[in-house]
Amino acid sequence: TPSFNATTSTLVLGVRSDMQKDLALTFVVSVTNPPAMQPAGAVALAVSGTSPLATAVPATPAAVGGDLYDPMRTICPLGWRSPGEGLACEPCPDGTFSGDSLTRDFSACQACPNEHHTTVLASVLLSACRCKPGYTGPDGGSACTVCAAGQYKEDAGPGECLPCPANTDSPAGSGPLTDCKCNL
């Protein structure tokens, strides 16, 4: 916890990411102390907690690596993308993921394979891609198998397709139980 004991103080704040260990940011803030605190007394500042980095960060050789350095490039946290040069980062939308490496294309999110989607924004890994409801198969991009006619599967991801109740039927690829309709 820094103390401010002079007319002006400088606070240097280092920020590290738990997800990207080699990425560190430093913020330098100059503060003018209130007259009531000069010269005696101290003002303490404490900051805690976590927050996603939702703004664009200019590329630097140290953060990206010399071969990839481009000062106009936007570096976004994992699971995020920049829609254009110098624009703020936004989370990768449903059905996409960013990849888990600083060598990826920082401006794009990759689409999940066919019949897969993600259940949360800002997904990082291919393993976050799950088979959609009405399909079954392992997480992570392997082929999804459509639930046959007369079956349904409400949840995303692996699991069994369930038979419709007696005297009901559903089209192939049905997700909710309400897709099972009475036979006429």
C-alpha positions as CSV (number, residue, x, y, z in Angstrom):
1,T,0.0,0.0,0.0
2,P,1.8,3.2,-1.1
3,S,1.7,6.3,1.1
4,F,1.6,9.8,-0.3
5,N,3.5,12.2,1.9
6,A,4.5,15.1,-0.4
7,T,2.9,17.7,-2.6
8,T,2.9,15.3,-5.5
9,S,3.4,11.6,-5.6
10,T,3.8,9.0,-8.3
11,L,2.2,5.6,-8.2
12,V,3.7,2.9,-10.3
13,L,1.3,0.0,-10.7
14,G,2.4,-3.3,-12.3
15,V,-0.3,-5.6,-13.6
16,R,0.3,-9.3,-14.6
17,S,-2.1,-11.7,-16.2
18,D,-2.8,-15.1,-14.6
19,M,-3.6,-16.4,-18.1
20,Q,-0.7,-14.9,-20.0
21,K,2.3,-15.1,-17.7
22,D,4.7,-13.3,-20.0
23,L,2.4,-10.3,-20.5
24,A,2.9,-7.5,-18.0
25,L,1.6,-3.9,-18.1
26,T,2.9,-0.9,-16.1
27,F,0.7,2.1,-15.3
28,V,2.3,5.3,-13.9
29,V,-0.1,7.8,-12.2
30,S,0.9,11.2,-10.9
31,V,-1.2,12.4,-8.0
32,T,-1.4,15.9,-6.5
33,N,-2.0,15.4,-2.8
34,P,-4.7,17.5,-1.1
35,P,-3.4,20.6,0.8
36,A,-4.8,19.2,4.1
37,M,-2.3,16.3,3.7
38,Q,0.8,18.4,3.1
39,P,3.3,17.9,4.6
40,A,2.1,15.7,7.5
41,G,-0.1,12.7,7.2
42,A,-0.5,10.1,4.6
43,V,-3.1,8.9,2.2
44,A,-3.1,5.2,1.6
45,L,-4.3,3.5,-1.5
46,A,-5.1,-0.2,-1.8
47,V,-6.4,-2.0,-4.8
48,S,-7.5,-5.6,-5.0
49,G,-9.6,-7.9,-7.2
50,T,-9.6,-8.9,-10.8
51,S,-11.0,-7.4,-14.0
52,P,-10.9,-8.4,-17.6
53,L,-8.8,-6.2,-19.8
54,A,-11.4,-4.8,-22.2
55,T,-9.4,-2.1,-23.9
56,A,-6.9,-2.2,-26.7
57,V,-3.3,-2.5,-25.7
58,P,-0.7,-1.2,-28.2
59,A,1.8,-3.8,-29.3
60,T,5.3,-3.6,-28.1
61,P,8.3,-5.7,-29.1
62,A,8.5,-7.0,-25.5
63,A,4.9,-8.1,-25.4
64,V,4.7,-9.7,-28.8
65,G,8.2,-10.6,-29.9
66,G,10.4,-8.8,-32.3
67,D,9.3,-10.7,-35.5
68,L,5.6,-9.8,-34.8
69,Y,6.0,-6.2,-33.8
70,D,3.7,-3.8,-35.4
71,P,2.9,-0.6,-33.5
72,M,-0.5,-0.3,-35.2
73,R,-1.6,-3.8,-34.1
74,T,-4.0,-4.2,-31.2
75,I,-3.2,-6.9,-28.7
76,C,-6.3,-8.3,-27.0
77,P,-6.4,-10.6,-24.0
78,L,-7.1,-14.3,-24.7
79,G,-10.7,-14.8,-25.6
80,W,-11.0,-11.3,-27.0
81,R,-10.5,-9.7,-30.4
82,S,-10.2,-6.2,-31.9
83,P,-12.7,-5.5,-34.7
84,G,-10.3,-3.1,-36.3
85,E,-7.0,-1.3,-36.1
86,G,-6.7,0.6,-32.8
87,L,-10.3,-0.3,-31.7
88,A,-11.2,-1.5,-28.3
89,C,-11.2,-5.2,-27.7
90,E,-14.5,-7.2,-27.5
91,P,-15.1,-10.8,-26.4
92,C,-15.1,-13.5,-29.0
93,P,-18.8,-14.2,-29.7
94,D,-20.7,-17.4,-29.2
95,G,-19.5,-20.1,-31.6
96,T,-15.9,-18.9,-31.7
97,F,-12.7,-19.0,-29.7
98,S,-9.5,-17.0,-29.8
99,G,-6.8,-19.6,-29.4
100,D,-4.3,-19.7,-26.6
101,S,-1.1,-18.1,-28.0
102,L,0.2,-14.7,-28.6
103,T,1.2,-15.9,-32.0
104,R,-2.4,-16.0,-33.1
105,D,-4.1,-13.3,-35.2
106,F,-5.1,-10.7,-32.6
107,S,-8.0,-9.3,-34.7
108,A,-9.9,-12.5,-35.2
109,C,-11.7,-15.3,-33.4
110,Q,-11.8,-18.7,-34.9
111,A,-15.1,-20.4,-35.7
112,C,-16.0,-23.6,-33.9
113,P,-16.3,-26.6,-36.2
114,N,-19.7,-27.6,-37.7
115,E,-22.5,-28.2,-35.2
116,H,-20.4,-26.9,-32.4
117,H,-20.9,-23.7,-30.4
118,T,-19.5,-22.2,-27.2
119,T,-21.7,-21.6,-24.2
120,V,-19.8,-18.5,-22.9
121,L,-18.4,-15.3,-24.5
122,A,-14.6,-14.9,-24.7
123,S,-13.8,-18.6,-25.1
124,V,-10.1,-19.3,-25.4
125,L,-9.7,-23.0,-26.4
126,L,-11.1,-25.3,-29.0
127,S,-12.2,-27.5,-26.1
128,A,-14.8,-24.8,-25.3
129,C,-16.5,-25.7,-28.5
130,R,-19.3,-28.2,-27.7
131,C,-21.9,-30.0,-29.8
132,K,-25.1,-28.0,-30.0
133,P,-28.3,-29.3,-28.4
134,G,-29.8,-32.0,-30.7
135,Y,-26.3,-33.3,-31.4
136,T,-23.9,-35.4,-29.4
137,G,-20.1,-35.9,-29.4
138,P,-17.0,-35.0,-27.5
139,D,-16.1,-31.4,-26.7
140,G,-13.2,-29.9,-28.7
141,G,-14.1,-30.1,-32.3
142,S,-14.5,-33.8,-33.0
143,A,-17.5,-34.6,-35.2
144,C,-20.9,-34.2,-33.7
145,T,-23.6,-36.8,-34.5
146,V,-27.2,-35.6,-35.0
147,C,-29.8,-37.1,-32.7
148,A,-32.1,-39.3,-34.8
149,A,-35.7,-38.7,-35.5
150,G,-37.7,-39.7,-32.4
151,Q,-34.9,-38.5,-30.1
152,Y,-34.0,-35.2,-28.4
153,K,-31.0,-33.8,-26.4
154,E,-31.5,-30.5,-24.6
155,D,-27.9,-29.9,-23.3
156,A,-24.8,-28.9,-25.3
157,G,-21.8,-31.2,-25.2
158,P,-21.4,-35.0,-24.8
159,G,-24.3,-37.1,-23.6
160,E,-27.0,-39.4,-24.9
161,C,-29.8,-38.5,-27.2
162,L,-33.0,-39.4,-25.3
163,P,-36.1,-41.1,-26.8
164,C,-39.2,-39.1,-27.0
165,P,-42.0,-40.1,-24.7
166,A,-44.4,-42.8,-25.9
167,N,-46.7,-41.8,-28.8
168,T,-44.6,-38.8,-29.7
169,D,-42.1,-38.2,-32.4
170,S,-39.5,-35.5,-33.3
171,P,-37.4,-34.5,-36.3
172,A,-33.7,-35.4,-36.4
173,G,-31.6,-32.8,-34.5
174,S,-34.2,-32.0,-31.9
175,G,-33.0,-30.1,-28.9
176,P,-35.8,-29.4,-26.4
177,L,-38.3,-32.1,-25.2
178,T,-41.0,-29.8,-26.6
179,D,-39.9,-30.9,-30.1
180,C,-41.4,-34.3,-29.4
181,K,-45.0,-33.9,-30.7
182,C,-48.0,-36.3,-30.4
183,N,-48.4,-38.7,-33.2
184,L,-51.5,-38.2,-35.2
